[in-house]
């Protein structure tokens, strides 16, 4: 098992280039299933989850090739595809559930193992299945698999109201609806940039979707879609992580190929903390020359503050001046990493979905373990400002969301190395 060894105290200075969004790339790969032929997706990050999704698509009958050099994935989808997504892959990555909608739409059936992924809380599939049932599908849970069958003649358009603007449910129903019979309305749909990215690819493929970027999506089913070329939207969470890295280390980082509008609330919070943020033509620049001021955060669906930046902001608050309250409204177990952060000397108390952080002038290096992708990033950021050495274990989580994280940190001036930790016999 690899670990990161970090010597704290470095000020990060320089530039980073943001690639395509993990949370979009994986879903776009699933979208490719909707059209026979060769789909090309650019700006796909070279991360473990992409490898897993590629293998899943191969098992469904596709030919998949990926170039790390050009960050391009090519997916050749046959006229007939399989409809079973096996447990050994799905358990490793929750995004595998994204194949559910396309499989039902293309084959009339789907056997998808109940997904695994990050340990940040329960994320049920009730809204996915309820929406599919409203479209005429039958749904059963059999032997650890979600088994879905479309009615004879295919799925039927309907009106679906989501109790919560779930990204996953919106994606599943959107992909299922584009070739359904009639009109489907998804009310209270998620509005994340990654949802817009999926819609844009589907539109290029020939889908008919109104209300893109709003909470009301109207999809008129078409008989078929065509394979296309598409470039993934930039990863706002990775961009936001670098913004926090600049602030927490008192650094100066220019983030290229990022859409600042996708991070407007997070960047405003950093300004409140005392940072200077300059919006550029292709991203933004974040400078910090003093100890940050503690900032309250409340996570909400987009365009609210993103839950995927919550751990990084808790790390920032742990060394800020004053106290702050962080409220997590999306995932009840996202505070699991706090116990690891306290090993570095952070003063954090949690109560339900609230965390109270009292900033300290100095953290102290210690061994810690990542519990999910963003928690791992938060622990690395904390290690950058901790006295002495911090060892971050279970960094395979981090590798699932960040490309060459330690190499990019090193280029900015961080003292961080990756090494293999000896295993107990």
C-alpha positions as CSV (number, residue, x, y, z in Angstrom):
1,X,0.0,0.0,0.0
2,X,1.4,3.4,-1.0
3,X,1.5,6.3,1.4
4,X,2.2,10.0,1.2
5,X,5.0,11.4,3.4
6,X,4.7,15.1,3.9
7,X,7.0,17.5,5.7
8,X,4.9,20.5,6.6
9,X,5.8,24.2,6.3
10,X,6.1,24.8,2.6
11,X,4.4,27.7,0.9
12,X,2.8,26.6,-2.4
13,X,3.5,28.9,-5.4
14,X,3.0,28.3,-9.1
15,X,0.4,27.2,-11.7
16,X,-1.8,24.1,-12.1
17,X,-3.8,22.9,-15.1
18,X,-7.2,21.4,-14.4
19,X,-8.3,18.4,-16.5
20,X,-11.8,17.1,-17.0
21,X,-14.1,16.4,-14.1
22,X,-14.1,12.9,-12.6
23,X,-17.8,13.3,-11.7
24,X,-18.6,14.0,-15.4
25,X,-16.1,11.8,-17.3
26,X,-17.4,8.5,-15.7
27,X,-21.0,9.4,-16.5
28,X,-20.1,10.5,-20.1
29,X,-18.5,7.1,-20.6
30,X,-21.8,5.5,-19.6
31,X,-23.7,7.9,-21.9
32,X,-21.7,6.4,-24.8
33,X,-23.6,3.1,-24.3
34,X,-26.7,4.8,-25.8
35,X,-25.3,5.0,-29.3
36,X,-23.7,2.2,-31.4
37,X,-20.4,3.3,-33.0
38,X,-17.2,5.0,-31.8
39,X,-17.6,7.8,-29.2
40,X,-14.5,9.9,-28.3
41,X,-14.4,11.7,-25.0
42,X,-11.5,14.2,-24.4
43,X,-10.1,15.7,-21.1
44,X,-10.7,12.4,-19.2
45,X,-8.5,12.3,-16.1
46,X,-6.0,9.5,-15.8
47,X,-7.4,8.2,-12.5
48,X,-8.3,4.7,-11.2
49,X,-12.0,5.2,-11.5
50,X,-11.7,5.7,-15.3
51,X,-9.8,2.4,-15.5
52,X,-12.6,0.7,-13.6
53,X,-15.3,2.2,-15.8
54,X,-13.4,1.2,-18.9
55,X,-13.3,-2.4,-17.8
56,X,-17.0,-2.3,-16.9
57,X,-17.8,-1.1,-20.4
58,X,-15.6,-3.9,-21.9
59,X,-17.6,-6.5,-20.0
60,X,-20.7,-5.0,-21.5
61,X,-19.3,-5.7,-25.0
62,X,-17.6,-2.4,-25.8
63,X,-14.0,-1.9,-27.1
64,X,-12.4,0.8,-24.9
65,X,-9.0,2.5,-25.3
66,X,-7.5,5.3,-23.2
67,X,-4.5,7.5,-23.9
68,X,-3.1,9.1,-20.7
69,X,-0.9,11.3,-22.9
70,X,-3.9,12.9,-24.6
71,X,-6.4,12.2,-21.9
72,X,-8.7,10.7,-24.5
73,X,-11.0,7.7,-24.2
74,X,-12.4,6.0,-27.3
75,X,-15.4,3.7,-26.8
76,X,-16.6,1.5,-29.7
77,X,-20.1,0.4,-28.8
78,X,-21.5,-2.6,-30.7
79,X,-25.0,-2.9,-32.0
80,X,-25.8,-5.4,-29.3
81,X,-24.5,-5.0,-25.7
82,X,-24.8,-7.0,-22.5
83,X,-26.9,-5.8,-19.6
84,X,-25.2,-7.2,-16.5
85,X,-22.7,-5.1,-14.4
86,X,-20.9,-7.4,-12.1
87,X,-20.3,-6.9,-8.4
88,X,-16.5,-7.1,-8.5
89,X,-16.3,-3.8,-10.4
90,X,-19.4,-2.0,-9.2
91,X,-18.4,-2.5,-5.6
92,X,-15.2,-0.5,-6.2
93,X,-16.9,2.6,-7.6
94,X,-20.3,4.0,-7.0
95,X,-20.4,5.8,-10.3
96,X,-20.9,2.4,-11.9
97,X,-24.6,2.9,-11.2
98,X,-24.5,5.3,-14.2
99,X,-24.8,2.4,-16.6
100,X,-28.3,1.6,-15.2
101,X,-30.2,4.1,-17.3
102,X,-28.4,3.5,-20.6
103,X,-28.7,-0.3,-20.2
104,X,-32.4,-0.2,-19.7
105,X,-32.8,2.2,-22.6
106,X,-30.7,0.2,-25.0
107,X,-31.4,-3.4,-24.0
108,X,-34.7,-3.2,-22.2
109,X,-33.1,-4.8,-19.1
110,X,-30.3,-4.2,-16.6
111,X,-28.7,-6.3,-13.9
112,X,-26.5,-3.9,-11.9
113,X,-24.8,-4.9,-8.6
114,X,-25.7,-2.6,-5.8
115,X,-22.8,-0.1,-5.8
116,X,-19.9,0.5,-3.3
117,X,-17.6,3.5,-3.4
118,X,-16.7,6.1,-0.8
119,X,-17.7,5.5,2.9
120,X,-19.4,8.9,3.3
121,X,-22.9,7.8,4.1
122,X,-25.9,6.1,2.7
123,X,-26.9,7.1,-0.8
124,X,-30.0,5.0,-1.6
125,X,-31.3,4.3,-5.1
126,X,-34.9,4.8,-4.2
127,X,-35.3,7.8,-6.5
128,X,-33.6,6.0,-9.4
129,X,-35.9,3.1,-9.1
130,X,-39.1,5.0,-8.4
131,X,-38.5,7.1,-11.5
132,X,-37.9,4.1,-13.7
133,X,-41.0,2.5,-12.3
134,X,-43.0,5.6,-13.3
135,X,-41.6,5.1,-16.8
136,X,-43.1,1.6,-16.8
137,X,-40.1,-0.5,-15.7
138,X,-40.3,-3.3,-13.2
139,X,-37.6,-3.2,-10.5
140,X,-36.5,-6.0,-8.1
141,X,-33.6,-6.5,-5.7
142,X,-32.3,-10.0,-6.3
143,X,-29.1,-11.5,-4.8
144,X,-27.4,-8.2,-4.4
145,X,-28.3,-7.0,-7.9
146,X,-30.8,-4.3,-9.0
147,X,-32.8,-6.1,-11.7
148,X,-34.7,-3.8,-14.0
149,X,-36.9,-4.6,-17.0
150,X,-38.5,-2.2,-19.4
151,X,-42.1,-2.9,-20.6
152,X,-42.7,-4.4,-24.0
153,X,-42.3,-1.5,-26.4
154,X,-39.8,0.3,-24.2
155,X,-39.9,2.9,-21.5
156,X,-42.7,5.5,-21.5
157,X,-42.4,9.2,-20.9
158,X,-43.8,10.5,-17.6
159,X,-43.5,13.3,-15.0
160,X,-41.1,12.5,-12.2
161,X,-40.7,14.7,-9.2
162,X,-37.5,14.2,-7.2
163,X,-37.9,14.7,-3.4
164,X,-34.2,15.8,-3.4
165,X,-32.2,17.1,-6.4
166,X,-30.1,14.0,-6.5
167,X,-27.3,14.0,-9.1
168,X,-27.4,10.3,-9.5
169,X,-31.1,10.0,-9.9
170,X,-31.2,12.9,-12.4
171,X,-28.5,11.2,-14.5
172,X,-30.2,7.8,-14.5
173,X,-33.6,9.2,-15.5
174,X,-32.1,11.6,-18.0
175,X,-30.2,8.8,-19.8
176,X,-33.3,6.5,-19.6
177,X,-35.6,9.2,-21.0
178,X,-33.8,10.3,-24.1
179,X,-35.0,7.3,-26.1
180,X,-38.2,6.7,-24.2
181,X,-41.6,6.9,-25.9
182,X,-43.1,10.4,-25.4
183,X,-42.1,13.2,-23.1
184,X,-40.5,12.9,-19.7
185,X,-40.3,15.7,-17.2
186,X,-37.8,15.6,-14.4
187,X,-38.9,18.1,-11.7
188,X,-36.4,19.3,-9.0
189,X,-33.6,17.9,-11.1
190,X,-30.0,18.5,-10.1
191,X,-28.3,21.4,-11.7
192,X,-24.6,20.6,-11.3
193,X,-22.2,21.6,-14.1
194,X,-21.6,17.8,-14.6
195,X,-25.4,17.4,-15.3
196,X,-25.2,20.2,-17.9
197,X,-22.1,18.4,-19.4
198,X,-24.1,15.2,-19.8
199,X,-27.0,17.1,-21.4
200,X,-24.7,18.8,-23.8
201,X,-23.2,15.5,-25.0
202,X,-26.7,14.0,-25.3
203,X,-27.9,17.0,-27.3
204,X,-24.9,16.5,-29.7
205,X,-25.9,12.9,-30.0
206,X,-29.4,13.9,-31.2
207,X,-31.4,14.0,-27.9
208,X,-34.1,16.6,-27.4
209,X,-33.8,18.2,-23.9
210,X,-35.2,21.5,-22.8
211,X,-34.3,23.3,-19.6
212,X,-30.6,22.4,-19.5
213,X,-29.1,24.0,-16.4
214,X,-32.4,24.4,-14.6
215,X,-34.3,22.3,-12.1
216,X,-37.0,21.4,-14.7
217,X,-35.8,19.1,-17.5
218,X,-38.1,18.2,-20.3
219,X,-37.0,15.3,-22.5
220,X,-38.7,14.3,-25.7
221,X,-37.7,10.8,-26.6
222,X,-36.0,10.1,-30.0
223,X,-35.8,6.8,-31.8
224,X,-32.0,6.6,-31.8
225,X,-28.8,8.5,-31.0
226,X,-25.5,8.8,-32.8
227,X,-21.9,8.5,-31.5
228,X,-20.0,11.8,-31.1
229,X,-16.8,13.5,-29.9
230,X,-17.1,15.5,-26.7
231,X,-14.8,17.3,-24.3
232,X,-15.4,17.0,-20.6
233,X,-16.1,20.0,-18.4
234,X,-13.3,21.1,-16.1
235,X,-13.2,19.5,-12.6
236,X,-14.4,22.2,-10.3
237,X,-13.7,20.2,-7.2
238,X,-10.0,19.7,-8.1
239,X,-9.8,23.4,-8.9
240,X,-11.4,24.2,-5.5
241,X,-8.9,22.0,-3.8
242,X,-6.0,23.9,-5.3
243,X,-7.7,27.2,-4.2
244,X,-7.8,26.0,-0.6
245,X,-4.2,24.7,-0.9
246,X,-3.1,28.3,-1.7
247,X,-5.0,29.7,1.3
248,X,-4.0,27.1,3.9
249,X,-0.2,27.4,3.0
250,X,-0.2,31.2,2.6
251,X,0.7,30.6,-1.0
252,X,0.0,31.9,-4.5
253,X,-1.5,29.5,-7.0
254,X,-2.9,30.2,-10.5
255,X,-5.5,27.7,-11.6
256,X,-5.7,27.2,-15.4
257,X,-8.6,25.7,-17.4
258,X,-11.2,26.2,-14.7
259,X,-14.6,27.9,-14.7
260,X,-14.7,30.3,-11.8
261,X,-18.5,30.6,-12.0
262,X,-18.7,26.9,-11.0
263,X,-16.9,27.8,-7.7
264,X,-18.4,31.2,-7.0
265,X,-19.5,30.5,-3.5
266,X,-16.3,28.6,-2.5
267,X,-14.1,31.4,-3.9
268,X,-16.2,34.0,-2.0
269,X,-15.7,32.1,1.2
270,X,-11.9,32.2,0.6
271,X,-12.1,36.0,0.1
272,X,-14.0,36.2,3.4
273,X,-11.1,34.1,5.0
274,X,-8.7,36.9,3.8
275,X,-7.5,35.6,0.4
276,X,-7.1,37.6,-2.7
277,X,-8.9,36.0,-5.6
278,X,-8.4,37.2,-9.2
279,X,-10.6,35.9,-12.0
280,X,-8.6,35.3,-15.2
281,X,-9.6,34.4,-18.8
282,X,-9.1,30.7,-18.2
283,X,-9.4,30.3,-14.4
284,X,-8.4,32.2,-11.4
285,X,-5.5,33.1,-9.1
286,X,-5.6,32.8,-5.3
287,X,-3.0,34.6,-3.0
288,X,-2.8,34.5,0.7
289,X,-0.3,36.4,2.9
290,X,-1.7,36.1,6.4
291,X,-3.4,33.6,8.7
292,X,-6.9,32.9,7.4
293,X,-10.0,33.9,9.3
294,X,-12.4,31.0,10.2
295,X,-15.4,30.7,7.9
296,X,-18.8,29.1,8.3
297,X,-19.8,26.6,5.6
298,X,-23.2,25.0,4.8
299,X,-23.2,22.3,2.1
300,X,-26.1,22.3,-0.4
301,X,-26.9,21.0,-3.8
302,X,-25.5,23.1,-6.7
303,X,-25.4,26.1,-6.9
304,X,-24.8,25.9,-3.1
305,X,-21.5,25.1,-1.5
306,X,-20.3,21.7,-2.7
307,X,-20.1,18.8,-0.2
308,X,-16.9,17.6,-2.0
309,X,-15.1,20.7,-0.8
310,X,-16.3,20.4,2.8
311,X,-13.3,18.4,4.1
312,X,-10.8,20.8,2.6
313,X,-12.5,23.7,4.2
314,X,-12.6,21.9,7.6
315,X,-8.8,21.5,7.2
316,X,-8.5,25.2,6.4
317,X,-10.6,26.2,9.5
318,X,-8.5,23.9,11.7
319,X,-5.6,26.4,11.4
320,X,-7.6,29.6,11.0
321,X,-8.1,32.4,13.5
322,X,-11.3,32.0,15.4
323,X,-14.1,29.4,15.3
324,X,-16.4,28.2,12.5
325,X,-19.4,26.0,12.1
326,X,-19.5,23.6,9.1
327,X,-22.9,22.0,8.4
328,X,-23.2,19.0,6.2
329,X,-26.6,18.6,4.6
330,X,-25.9,15.9,2.0
331,X,-23.9,12.9,3.5
332,X,-24.3,12.0,7.1
333,X,-21.0,10.1,7.4
334,X,-18.8,12.8,5.7
335,X,-17.4,13.8,9.2
336,X,-15.8,10.4,9.6
337,X,-12.4,11.9,8.6
338,X,-12.6,14.4,11.5
339,X,-11.2,11.8,13.9
340,X,-8.1,11.5,11.6
341,X,-7.8,15.3,11.4
342,X,-7.8,15.5,15.2
343,X,-4.7,13.2,15.2
344,X,-2.9,16.2,13.7
345,X,-4.0,18.3,16.7
346,X,-7.1,19.9,15.1
347,X,-9.9,20.9,17.5
348,X,-13.1,19.7,16.0
349,X,-16.3,18.7,17.7
350,X,-19.2,17.1,15.7
351,X,-22.9,16.9,16.6
352,X,-25.1,15.3,14.0
353,X,-24.6,17.2,10.8
354,X,-22.7,20.1,12.4
355,X,-19.0,20.4,13.1
356,X,-17.5,23.1,15.3
357,X,-13.9,23.9,14.5
358,X,-11.7,26.0,16.7
359,X,-8.6,27.1,14.8
360,X,-5.2,26.4,16.1
361,X,-2.0,28.2,15.2
362,X,-0.2,25.0,14.5
363,X,-1.0,21.4,13.7
364,X,1.3,18.5,14.5
365,X,2.3,15.8,12.0
366,X,1.1,12.3,12.6
367,X,0.0,9.1,10.7
368,X,-3.5,9.5,9.4
369,X,-5.7,7.4,7.0
370,X,-7.9,8.7,4.2
371,X,-11.5,7.5,4.4
372,X,-12.7,8.8,1.0
373,X,-11.4,10.9,-1.9
374,X,-12.0,14.4,-0.5
375,X,-11.2,13.4,3.1
376,X,-7.8,12.3,1.7
377,X,-7.3,15.6,0.0
378,X,-8.2,17.4,3.2
379,X,-5.7,15.4,5.2
380,X,-3.0,16.2,2.7
381,X,-3.7,19.9,2.9
382,X,-3.6,19.7,6.7
383,X,-0.3,17.8,6.5
384,X,1.2,20.6,4.4
385,X,0.9,23.0,7.4
386,X,1.5,20.6,10.2
387,X,4.8,20.6,12.1
388,X,7.0,17.7,11.3
389,X,6.0,14.7,9.2
390,X,2.5,13.6,8.3
391,X,2.0,10.1,6.8
392,X,-1.3,9.7,4.8
393,X,-2.3,6.1,4.4
394,X,-5.0,4.6,2.1
395,X,-4.1,7.1,-0.6
396,X,-5.7,4.8,-3.2
397,X,-8.8,6.9,-2.3
398,X,-7.0,10.1,-3.4
399,X,-5.8,8.5,-6.6
400,X,-9.4,8.0,-7.6
401,X,-10.0,11.7,-7.8
402,X,-6.7,13.5,-8.3
403,X,-4.1,13.0,-11.1
404,X,-0.5,12.8,-9.9
405,X,-1.5,14.8,-6.8
406,X,1.9,14.5,-5.1
407,X,3.8,15.4,-8.3
408,X,1.7,18.6,-8.8
409,X,2.2,19.5,-5.1
410,X,5.9,19.0,-5.4
411,X,6.0,21.3,-8.4
412,X,4.4,24.0,-6.3
413,X,7.0,23.6,-3.6
414,X,5.5,21.0,-1.3
415,X,7.8,18.5,0.5
416,X,5.8,15.3,-0.3
417,X,6.8,11.9,-1.6
418,X,4.9,8.7,-2.4
419,X,6.4,5.5,-1.1
420,X,5.3,1.9,-0.5
421,X,4.5,1.2,3.2
422,X,5.7,-2.2,4.5
423,X,2.9,-4.6,5.3
424,X,2.5,-6.6,8.5
425,X,2.9,-10.3,7.9
